[in-house]
């Protein structure tokens, strides 16, 4: 499966589209259940390790992206609106050990849409930033390649 990345620096956002050869219910579960997220969210050889997750309006997901050499980056995702199994919005932040946002990184605002297709499920993520610099920073950090690798991990998970 191919991932489409559309960058809109003027709009301070990117749109990521990916089709999966799996039923909507399975794809939704993989995006919303921590035990499944931990199996695909990070690009290999990194791993996502959930600390806490409460997938509900106003809930959050705290996880660590852990590298093969023990490097660790904490992230928090605050869920805003959830409409199973079609849509959820959230804001994600890099955070310190106390869970406070790291000021040198802008939050990422996610607007995720899930829909059935003839061959499975399509996911479209609208990811927006407060400034074009925030978008450029995450692109320079390798977001596109890393997220694409994670989505490939999800293909493998859904094929099982």
N, C-alpha and C positions, 0 to 999 in steps of 0.2 A: 504494500500500500504506500502511496505517496502522500507526503504532508505538504500542504501549500501554506507558505508564509507570505502574507501581504503586509508590507510595512507602509505606514502612512505617517511620516514624520510631521506633516502639517497638522494632522489630527491627533498627534501624540499617542498613537496606538498601533498595534499590529493585529492582524486577523489570522488565526491559524485554523486550517480546515483539514480534517482527517476522516477517511472512511474506514470502517472496520467490518470484517466479515464475521459478524456476531450479532445476536439479537440485542435489541435496545436494552432489555432488562439486565443482561450481562455487562454491557458497557457501562450503564448507569451504576451498577454495583461496584465495578472496578474503579470508578471515579469517586465513590462516596463511602466506601468501607475501608477502614484503616488497614486491616489484614491483607486486603488486595492491593491498596495503594503502595504498601511497603514492598510489594513484589515487582512493581514496574516504574514507579515515579522517578527514580534516579537513573542517570545514565551510567552504565557499567564502566568501570568497576565500583562506582559509588553505590551507596545504599541509602534508601530512606528508612528511617526508624521512627515510628510514631511514639511520642511521649504521651499525648492525650488526644482524644478526638471526640467531639460532640457535634455530629452532623445534624444541625437544626438551625432554624432562623435564630440568629444571635449567638450561635455556638461557634466553636473554633477547633482547629487542628494544629497542634504543636508537634513538629517533627524535626529530626536532625538529618542533614545530608552528611553522610560519613564516608570519607575517602579511604582508599586502601592503606594509607600510611597513618590513619587515625585522625586526619584532619576532619573538623566538624564545623558545620554551619547550621545554626538554628533558624527555623522559619516558622512563622505563625500565619495561619489562614483564618480570617474572620468571615463566617458565612452571614450573608445579608438576607437574601431571599432564596427560597427553595421551592420548586414546583416539580415534584417527582412525576415521571422520570424524564422530564423534558428540559428543565432549565434550572440553573442556580447561579447566583452572583456571590462574589467573595472579594476580599481584599487581602493580599499577601504581603508580608514584611519579612525582611531579615531582622532577627532579634538577638539580644544579648542573653546571657545565662539567666537573667531575671525576667526575660520575656518582654523587655522594652525594645521598641523599634530602634534600629541602628540608623542614626540621622543621615549618614552619608549615602544611603540608598533610599530611593523613592518607593512608596508602595506601588504594587501592581494591582489594578482593579480588573477582575476577571468577570466576564459575562458569558457563560457557557451554555450552549444550546445543543440538545441531543434530539435527533430525528431518525425515524425508520427510513430505510432506502430499500430498493428492490433486492440488494444483496446483503443487507445488514443494517448498519447504523452509521450516521454521519455526526461528527462532533465539530462544532464551530465555536472557537474561543475568541472573543473580542477582548484584548488585553490593552488597557489604557494606562497612561501615566499623567502626572501633573504637568510635566514639561517635556519638550523634545529631548532635553539632556537626559532625563530619566530613561526614555526609550533607548537612546543611543548607548547609555551606560550598560544596560542589560544585554543589548546586542553585542557590544564589545566584550562582554564577559562570556560570550559563547552560548547564549540562551537558545538560539535556533538549533544548533547542533545537539546540544544537551537534551532539549525537549523532544527533538526528533528521535533521538536514541531511546528516550523513555517511552515514546509512543510505539516504537518498534518492540520494546519489551512488552508493552501491553498487547500487541498483536500475538506474540508468543504465548502470553498468559491466556488470552481468549481462545487460542487454538487447542488448549489442553482439555 
